[in-house]
Each structure stands twice: as structure tokens, then as C-alpha cells.
Amino acid sequence: MYKKYLWPAAKYATYLGVKTGDNCSIATREFGSEPYLIEIGNHVQITAGVKFFTHGGAWVFRNKYPNFDFFGKTVVGNNVYIGNNALILPGVTIGNNVIIGAGAVVTKSIQDGMIVGGNPAKVIGNLEDYYQKIAAYNLDTKGMDFVSKKKFLLSQPNSKFIKK
């Protein structure tokens, strides 16, 4: 049990049997009871609270069919971001270059280049349109230390920040 809480999440996922690609950032430790049915591609960020499911619902059939069980493999493509507390249901394939919004309940497979959100998750846009919308707000802060980033961001005019 100590491994779940003391090991880095990516190492724990691999220990459980999740197939993980290169350059992933994994913050969740919730891979269901069959983690070996989950495959994660390269350059994937899975944030806190995300839960993967590999089965579900069989309980209600077990009075009539005592050994009833069904499963679904989950495949996450390359260059994917999965927002906080998203739920990924059994049998879902997530394409490449996908953003899944925080709290989304992903019940169906997602094509390449899409942005999905909601419950159930629905396509709300595509990556290229999203980039065009936010490119003007790029402040190139990746790699800055905390103090430098704070000083830089606090010096920017309001016009440099997105508004909703």
C-alpha cells in the first residue's frame, strides 16, 4: 500500500501494469481494478483526480448470471492532456493531440485533434482553432523559476491575459 502514496504516480502506474509511453506527466493513482488494460502514449499529461475505469455495471446481472463480467481496454494516444477529475470509462480510445477538460466524463472514443468537455463529454472544439484563439496570449514563461515568473507576470498589462 505504501507504493501507492510514496512512489511517484508514473512509477506506480507502471508497477500496476499500465503501459506508459515516454515523457509523460502522471498525477493520478486511480487506474481501476485492471490497470493492465490501460495504455498511455507519449507526451501525455494526466492531472490530479483523473480516474480510469476498465469495467462496470456487471453487478446488477449477477443475481441471474453469478459470474458475469465485462471489460474494456482504454488507449490514450500521444500528446494528450487530461484535466483534473476527468473520468475515463471502459473501452474508450483517446486519439492524438487531444485536450479533455476538467471534470469531463468520457463515455465515447475521441478523434485526433479534438477538445472535449462536459458530462457526458462532447466535442467543444478542435486544437487548431483553440491555438488560433490563444496564440496572442503566449507569454513564453515555460522554464522560468517561480520568482522570475511571478515578477514577469505581475508586470504584464491586463491585455496579455485571457478573459472569459
Secondary structure, 3 states (H helix, E strand, C coil): CHHHHHCCHHHHHHHHCCEECCCCEECCCECCCCHHHEEECCCEEECCCCEECCECCHHHHCCCCCCCCCECCEEECCCEEECCCCEECCCCEECCCEEECCCCEECCCECCCEEEECCCCEEEEEHHHHHHHHHHHCCCCCCCCHHHHHHHHHCCCHHHCCCC
